[in-house]
């Protein structure tokens, strides 16, 4: 099991309310956790803010069925932000269809709630 530290976000935990009371689940995806997993756990050759890094990420996303073609108004966003949003969409889809994995696995428990990055 890989151990990572996820800093608690007090305002977010407070918003969720008492862990013993019924509440909504909150799931978090993070591109820095997603991209290496999509790449088979291997580091990418380039950082995301350079052309080579953007091309690597676009190809990894394409291999997962996320094709960035007609991006509409998002075309004005910085490219690395657009790629992060696409990776988050990939994670959200995996969560929705029950295919997501967590990092760490099992999730850490903070303030009585399981906390992890999902991909």
Beta strands, then each sheet from edge to edge (+ up, - down):
strand 1: 102-110
strand 2: 113-118
sheet 1: 1+ 2-
end
